[in-house]
């Protein structure tokens, strides 16, 4: 993430992907928390959507 606009872009996944209940990104922490219903969307689909936005997913 480069700026607060990146945070807004990533948090938009909540509206763009059915099944994403909450998407909370932090510019300061350079991290993102996603709460989702795995019966409606998979982790792989979320990772792909983040990748398509131009960001890289790293596991902690």
TAHU-V290110 format. One record per backbone hydrogen bond with DSSP energy under -0.5 kcal/mol. NH is the residue of the N-H (numbers start at 0). CO is the residue of the C=O. Records with the same first field share a line. If there is no record, write none. Layout:
NH = CO + CO
This chain:
5 = 2
6 = 2
7 = 3
8 = 4
9 = 5
10 = 6
11 = 7
12 = 9
13 = 10
14 = 11
15 = 11
16 = 12
17 = 15
19 = 16
20 = 18 + 34
21 = 34
23 = 32
24 = 22
25 = 30
29 = 25
30 = 25
32 = 23
34 = 21
35 = 33
36 = 18
37 = 35
39 = 36
40 = 36
45 = 41
46 = 42
47 = 43
48 = 44
49 = 45
50 = 46
51 = 47
52 = 48
53 = 50
54 = 49
57 = 55
